[in-house]
Structures are given as structure tokens and as C-alpha cells.
Amino acid sequence: MYVSRPLVHPVEAPPTTDVAAQNALRVRMKDVQGMPGTPGGLALRLCQLCFAAISLSVMASTSDFPTVTAFCYLVAAVSLQCVWSLSMAIVDLYALLVGRSLRNCKAVCFFTIGDGIASTLTFAAACASAGITVLIANDLNKCGFNHCKRFETATAMAFISWFAVSPTFLLNFWSLASR
């Protein structure tokens, strides 16, 4: 008579390889507010855009800004800042609406380089404009003849725009360096 007997096959434990250890080390970091694709990142981008646009419009409303190279440099730098911040705000808004994560290494590298260039140019232009504004106001005492208050306002808005760019650059750089 043919009786079925249970067959027992030994079950081996899965081999412990380095692949499992590597997967355990590659845990994704939580999205920190201020990084691309987060609501905080979108808010920072909109602040950058707003303050850079105010600086640009105030400086461009003066009739004699083209006579000073530092003021022309400020207009160029905040114009670049406006374009960069607007394009990154659109990318952040798209990522939030679609639910996409912007944690790709190449994308984060692109964001970091762009933020670094924009923040460096904006900071340098704001510093140069602040120096010229102090020269006109304090050293030459020609504030009545020039638009000192407008120059000071445009320079202050450029500094505030730089203060809004710095966290996005630092967070992107930190994210890139922690990979």
C-alpha cells in the first residue's frame, strides 16, 4: 500500500550578505522643511522671489541707477535671483501637486549649484550696493540730490532675499553631502 509520508526538507536560513547591510544603511532621510518639494521649500522660494522682485523694482524705478556699476550689478543679480526662484518655485509646486519627491542625486546637485551661484551673486551685489549707498549718504552727503532711501530699500531687500536663499542652499548642500 502506498501511504504518503511527509517529507521534511531542511530549510536553510537566508545567507547574510552585504546586500542586506547596504540596504539597511540606505534609509531615506525624512524631508526637512525647506528642501525642494516641501511646503517649506516652496515658501522659501516665494520669499526669495518676492524680496528680489521688490529690490529689482525699487532700484529700476530710480532714474540714476545706471550711472553706478554696483547698482547695475545689483539689478542683474536680483534679476537672476528672480528667474531662478520663480523656476524653482514652479518645480516645487509641481512636486507638491503631483506628490513627487525631489531627492534624486542629480536634481539635488543641480539645485545646490544653482542656489550657490544665485546666493553668492545676490550677496556680493547687496554688499557692493550697500558700500556705495553708505558712500553717497554718509561720506559725500549727497542724499538730497540722489535717491538714497530707494537705494537703501533696494539693498535691504537684496539682503533679505539672500537671507531666504541661504537656508535652501545649506539644506540642499547638507542633503547632497549626507548621501
C-alpha beads as a LAMMPS data file, in Angstrom:
LAMMPS data file: protein, C-alpha beads

179 atoms
178 bonds

1 atom types
1 bond types

-500.0 500.0 xlo xhi
-500.0 500.0 ylo yhi
-500.0 500.0 zlo zhi

Masses

1 110.0

Atoms # bond

1 1 1 0.000 0.000 0.000
2 1 1 1.200 3.421 -0.887
3 1 1 0.931 5.717 2.072
4 1 1 2.093 9.257 1.706
5 1 1 4.704 10.207 4.133
6 1 1 5.516 13.741 4.972
7 1 1 8.781 14.779 3.538
8 1 1 10.809 17.110 5.589
9 1 1 13.255 19.238 3.772
10 1 1 15.670 21.183 5.810
11 1 1 15.173 24.888 5.417
12 1 1 18.296 26.900 5.402
13 1 1 18.466 30.370 6.808
14 1 1 18.918 33.008 4.132
15 1 1 22.527 33.924 3.726
16 1 1 23.594 37.092 5.394
17 1 1 25.240 39.129 2.725
18 1 1 26.440 42.654 2.462
19 1 1 23.452 43.491 0.250
20 1 1 21.133 43.403 3.256
21 1 1 23.547 45.561 5.234
22 1 1 23.786 48.049 2.384
23 1 1 20.013 48.299 2.106
24 1 1 19.780 48.947 5.826
25 1 1 22.288 51.801 5.521
26 1 1 20.446 53.426 2.613
27 1 1 17.434 54.511 4.581
28 1 1 15.889 57.626 3.120
29 1 1 16.152 60.719 5.171
30 1 1 12.934 62.468 6.039
31 1 1 12.160 65.550 4.040
32 1 1 13.188 68.535 6.103
33 1 1 11.042 71.631 5.577
34 1 1 12.947 73.958 3.301
35 1 1 14.228 71.273 0.974
36 1 1 12.924 71.093 -2.595
37 1 1 9.486 69.563 -2.932
38 1 1 8.293 70.519 0.555
39 1 1 5.850 73.257 1.572
40 1 1 8.659 74.984 3.479
41 1 1 10.829 74.925 0.367
42 1 1 8.042 76.490 -1.664
43 1 1 7.572 79.190 0.985
44 1 1 11.306 79.996 0.940
45 1 1 11.296 80.181 -2.854
46 1 1 8.341 82.560 -2.827
47 1 1 10.082 84.749 -0.219
48 1 1 13.225 84.824 -2.342
49 1 1 11.199 85.781 -5.383
50 1 1 9.186 88.436 -3.554
51 1 1 12.143 90.228 -1.969
52 1 1 14.275 90.033 -5.108
53 1 1 11.401 91.427 -7.186
54 1 1 10.904 94.279 -4.715
55 1 1 14.618 95.070 -4.837
56 1 1 14.590 94.982 -8.619
57 1 1 11.537 97.180 -8.962
58 1 1 12.721 99.760 -6.417
59 1 1 16.163 100.009 -7.974
60 1 1 14.781 100.132 -11.517
61 1 1 12.364 102.920 -10.527
62 1 1 15.255 105.297 -9.908
63 1 1 16.494 107.251 -12.877
64 1 1 20.163 107.369 -11.942
65 1 1 20.959 103.750 -11.024
66 1 1 22.690 103.061 -14.403
67 1 1 25.379 105.585 -13.527
68 1 1 26.764 103.383 -10.728
69 1 1 28.224 99.989 -11.623
70 1 1 27.352 98.408 -8.267
71 1 1 23.690 99.297 -8.731
72 1 1 23.712 97.812 -12.241
73 1 1 25.260 94.684 -10.756
74 1 1 22.504 94.593 -8.126
75 1 1 19.832 94.815 -10.817
76 1 1 21.473 91.992 -12.775
77 1 1 21.920 89.792 -9.688
78 1 1 18.380 90.187 -8.383
79 1 1 17.040 89.654 -11.909
80 1 1 18.860 86.334 -11.994
81 1 1 17.574 85.615 -8.482
82 1 1 14.001 86.301 -9.619
83 1 1 14.287 83.950 -12.597
84 1 1 15.934 81.205 -10.509
85 1 1 13.475 81.489 -7.630
86 1 1 10.462 81.541 -9.939
87 1 1 11.608 78.445 -11.825
88 1 1 12.381 76.587 -8.592
89 1 1 9.027 77.638 -7.101
90 1 1 7.291 76.160 -10.148
91 1 1 9.275 72.921 -9.723
92 1 1 8.407 72.810 -6.006
93 1 1 4.737 73.464 -6.712
94 1 1 4.693 70.714 -9.339
95 1 1 6.358 68.274 -6.947
96 1 1 3.828 69.096 -4.229
97 1 1 0.818 68.779 -6.534
98 1 1 1.952 65.502 -8.076
99 1 1 3.380 64.115 -4.841
100 1 1 6.829 63.574 -6.274
101 1 1 9.979 63.547 -4.200
102 1 1 12.895 65.626 -5.425
103 1 1 15.539 63.507 -3.733
104 1 1 17.354 62.473 -6.923
105 1 1 21.096 62.982 -6.566
106 1 1 21.450 64.815 -9.880
107 1 1 18.483 67.072 -9.153
108 1 1 19.770 67.929 -5.671
109 1 1 23.204 68.661 -7.150
110 1 1 21.590 70.974 -9.732
111 1 1 19.563 72.753 -7.033
112 1 1 22.646 73.135 -4.824
113 1 1 24.799 74.612 -7.582
114 1 1 22.035 76.965 -8.713
115 1 1 21.310 78.140 -5.171
116 1 1 25.019 78.601 -4.505
117 1 1 25.541 80.740 -7.595
118 1 1 22.402 82.802 -7.038
119 1 1 23.117 83.383 -3.355
120 1 1 26.738 84.349 -3.968
121 1 1 25.820 86.835 -6.693
122 1 1 22.985 88.338 -4.661
123 1 1 25.142 88.701 -1.558
124 1 1 28.032 90.266 -3.483
125 1 1 25.711 92.696 -5.253
126 1 1 23.981 93.661 -1.999
127 1 1 27.339 94.267 -0.307
128 1 1 28.605 96.385 -3.196
129 1 1 25.395 98.409 -3.273
130 1 1 25.497 98.879 0.486
131 1 1 29.024 100.244 0.192
132 1 1 28.035 102.728 -2.496
133 1 1 24.908 103.718 -0.558
134 1 1 26.985 104.436 2.557
135 1 1 29.446 106.382 0.433
136 1 1 26.699 108.539 -1.072
137 1 1 24.796 109.061 2.177
138 1 1 27.499 109.420 4.831
139 1 1 30.729 110.338 3.116
140 1 1 29.591 112.553 0.251
141 1 1 26.432 113.890 1.941
142 1 1 24.565 113.903 -1.380
143 1 1 21.358 112.218 -0.232
144 1 1 19.199 115.181 -1.160
145 1 1 20.415 115.016 -4.744
146 1 1 20.226 111.211 -5.114
147 1 1 17.612 108.636 -4.273
148 1 1 19.259 107.379 -1.078
149 1 1 16.126 105.943 0.507
150 1 1 15.355 103.949 -2.618
151 1 1 18.937 102.704 -2.847
152 1 1 18.854 101.683 0.808
153 1 1 15.498 99.948 0.366
154 1 1 16.657 98.031 -2.701
155 1 1 19.858 96.991 -0.927
156 1 1 17.958 95.879 2.169
157 1 1 15.538 93.815 0.055
158 1 1 18.502 92.182 -1.705
159 1 1 19.983 91.236 1.679
160 1 1 16.657 89.790 2.827
161 1 1 16.432 87.831 -0.425
162 1 1 19.912 86.467 0.282
163 1 1 18.799 85.502 3.797
164 1 1 15.968 83.499 2.200
165 1 1 18.301 81.811 -0.315
166 1 1 20.853 80.730 2.280
167 1 1 18.672 78.092 4.031
168 1 1 17.741 76.432 0.745
169 1 1 21.388 76.308 -0.310
170 1 1 22.529 74.941 3.054
171 1 1 19.773 72.308 3.207
172 1 1 20.469 71.164 -0.352
173 1 1 24.193 71.065 0.317
174 1 1 23.628 69.117 3.538
175 1 1 21.377 66.667 1.710
176 1 1 23.966 66.225 -1.019
177 1 1 26.825 65.776 1.438
178 1 1 24.932 63.250 3.566
179 1 1 24.466 60.759 0.723

Bonds

1 1 1 2
2 1 2 3
3 1 3 4
4 1 4 5
5 1 5 6
6 1 6 7
7 1 7 8
8 1 8 9
9 1 9 10
10 1 10 11
11 1 11 12
12 1 12 13
13 1 13 14
14 1 14 15
15 1 15 16
16 1 16 17
17 1 17 18
18 1 18 19
19 1 19 20
20 1 20 21
21 1 21 22
22 1 22 23
23 1 23 24
24 1 24 25
25 1 25 26
26 1 26 27
27 1 27 28
28 1 28 29
29 1 29 30
30 1 30 31
31 1 31 32
32 1 32 33
33 1 33 34
34 1 34 35
35 1 35 36
36 1 36 37
37 1 37 38
38 1 38 39
39 1 39 40
40 1 40 41
41 1 41 42
42 1 42 43
43 1 43 44
44 1 44 45
45 1 45 46
46 1 46 47
47 1 47 48
48 1 48 49
49 1 49 50
50 1 50 51
51 1 51 52
52 1 52 53
53 1 53 54
54 1 54 55
55 1 55 56
56 1 56 57
57 1 57 58
58 1 58 59
59 1 59 60
60 1 60 61
61 1 61 62
62 1 62 63
63 1 63 64
64 1 64 65
65 1 65 66
66 1 66 67
67 1 67 68
68 1 68 69
69 1 69 70
70 1 70 71
71 1 71 72
72 1 72 73
73 1 73 74
74 1 74 75
75 1 75 76
76 1 76 77
77 1 77 78
78 1 78 79
79 1 79 80
80 1 80 81
81 1 81 82
82 1 82 83
83 1 83 84
84 1 84 85
85 1 85 86
86 1 86 87
87 1 87 88
88 1 88 89
89 1 89 90
90 1 90 91
91 1 91 92
92 1 92 93
93 1 93 94
94 1 94 95
95 1 95 96
96 1 96 97
97 1 97 98
98 1 98 99
99 1 99 100
100 1 100 101
101 1 101 102
102 1 102 103
103 1 103 104
104 1 104 105
105 1 105 106
106 1 106 107
107 1 107 108
108 1 108 109
109 1 109 110
110 1 110 111
111 1 111 112
112 1 112 113
113 1 113 114
114 1 114 115
115 1 115 116
116 1 116 117
117 1 117 118
118 1 118 119
119 1 119 120
120 1 120 121
121 1 121 122
122 1 122 123
123 1 123 124
124 1 124 125
125 1 125 126
126 1 126 127
127 1 127 128
128 1 128 129
129 1 129 130
130 1 130 131
131 1 131 132
132 1 132 133
133 1 133 134
134 1 134 135
135 1 135 136
136 1 136 137
137 1 137 138
138 1 138 139
139 1 139 140
140 1 140 141
141 1 141 142
142 1 142 143
143 1 143 144
144 1 144 145
145 1 145 146
146 1 146 147
147 1 147 148
148 1 148 149
149 1 149 150
150 1 150 151
151 1 151 152
152 1 152 153
153 1 153 154
154 1 154 155
155 1 155 156
156 1 156 157
157 1 157 158
158 1 158 159
159 1 159 160
160 1 160 161
161 1 161 162
162 1 162 163
163 1 163 164
164 1 164 165
165 1 165 166
166 1 166 167
167 1 167 168
168 1 168 169
169 1 169 170
170 1 170 171
171 1 171 172
172 1 172 173
173 1 173 174
174 1 174 175
175 1 175 176
176 1 176 177
177 1 177 178
178 1 178 179
